[in-house]
C-alpha cells in the first residue's frame, strides 16, 4: 500500500471514530444545608411477661413511622413461630426533593405476622 493511501485511510478512520464519541455531563448538586434525619428514639426497655402458653413467640417492641412521627409499637406474644427482628438495612440517602424535607430512615415493623422492611423516604 502506498504511503499516500495509508494516510488517507488513517484520516478516514480517525474521522469515523471521532463521530463515535459521547460527551457525558454530570449534574453537580450543592447542599446549602445539611440533611436532616429523623432517627427513631432509643428502644424502650420492656419487661417480657410470661408466655400465655407454649407455642408463643415474643415480638419485641419497636419504633415504627406512622402519621409523620415515630410511634412505639409495644412487644407482644404471637401464637406461632417468629424470627427475631432482622438487622437494619443500610440505605443511601438520596438528594432531598426540597429544602424543607427531612429523611425518615428505613426500619423494620411487624406486619401480617412477619417482619417487613419500610424503605427510607423523604417527608416534610
C-alpha positions in Angstrom: 0.0 0.0 0.0 1.3 3.5 -0.9 2.1 5.9 1.9 -0.5 8.3 0.5 -3.2 5.6 0.6 -2.2 4.8 4.2 -2.6 8.5 5.2 -6.0 8.7 3.5 -7.1 5.5 5.2 -5.9 6.7 8.6 -7.6 10.1 8.1 -10.9 8.4 7.2 -10.6 6.1 10.2 -9.9 9.0 12.6 -12.8 10.9 11.1 -15.1 7.9 11.5 -14.0 7.2 15.1 -14.3 10.9 16.0 -18.0 10.7 15.3 -18.4 7.9 17.9 -17.6 9.9 21.0 -20.1 10.7 23.6 -19.9 13.6 26.0 -21.3 12.9 29.4 -22.3 15.8 31.6 -22.8 15.2 35.3 -25.2 17.2 37.4 -23.4 18.7 40.4 -25.7 19.1 43.4 -24.5 21.5 46.1 -26.2 21.2 49.5 -26.6 24.5 51.2 -28.0 22.8 54.3 -27.1 19.5 56.0 -29.5 16.6 55.6 -32.0 16.4 58.5 -32.6 12.9 59.6 -35.4 12.0 61.9 -33.9 9.0 63.7 -36.1 6.7 65.8 -35.7 7.2 69.5 -33.8 4.6 71.5 -35.8 1.4 72.1 -37.9 1.3 75.2 -36.8 -1.4 77.6 -39.8 -3.7 78.1 -40.4 -6.3 80.8 -41.3 -9.5 78.9 -44.3 -11.1 80.7 -44.6 -14.9 80.9 -45.9 -16.6 77.7 -49.6 -17.3 77.8 -48.9 -20.9 76.8 -46.3 -23.0 74.9 -46.0 -22.3 71.2 -45.9 -18.5 71.6 -43.1 -16.3 70.3 -42.2 -12.8 71.8 -42.4 -10.0 69.2 -40.1 -7.2 70.6 -41.4 -3.7 70.9 -40.0 -1.3 68.2 -40.4 2.2 66.8 -42.4 2.5 63.5 -43.1 5.6 61.4 -46.8 6.3 61.3 -48.7 9.6 60.7 -45.5 11.7 60.3 -44.0 10.6 63.6 -42.2 7.7 65.3 -44.7 5.6 67.4 -43.8 2.9 69.8 -45.2 -0.5 69.0 -45.2 -2.5 72.2 -43.9 -6.0 72.3 -46.5 -8.8 72.4 -46.8 -12.5 72.4 -47.6 -14.1 69.0 -49.0 -17.6 68.7 -46.7 -19.5 66.4 -43.0 -19.3 65.4 -41.4 -16.0 64.7 -37.9 -15.0 63.8 -36.3 -12.1 65.8 -36.2 -8.7 64.2 -33.6 -8.7 61.5 -30.6 -6.3 61.4 -31.1 -2.9 60.0 -30.5 -2.4 56.3 -28.1 0.4 55.4 -29.7 2.6 52.7 -28.3 5.5 50.8 -29.8 8.9 51.5 -30.9 10.4 48.2 -31.0 14.1 47.3 -33.7 15.9 49.1 -36.6 17.0 46.9 -36.7 20.4 48.6 -35.2 22.5 51.4 -38.0 21.7 53.9 -37.7 17.9 53.6 -36.3 15.5 56.2 -35.2 11.9 55.8 -37.0 9.1 57.6 -34.6 6.1 57.8 -35.8 2.7 56.8 -36.9 0.4 59.6 -38.5 -3.0 60.4 -42.1 -3.3 61.6 -44.2 -6.3 62.4 -47.0 -6.8 59.8 -49.0 -9.8 58.7 -47.2 -12.0 61.2 -43.8 -11.2 59.7 -41.1 -8.6 59.9 -41.4 -6.2 56.9 -38.9 -3.5 55.8 -40.1 0.0 55.3 -37.7 1.9 53.0 -36.3 5.2 54.0 -38.0 8.2 52.4 -38.3 12.0 52.3 -41.1 13.8 54.1 -41.8 17.4 55.0 
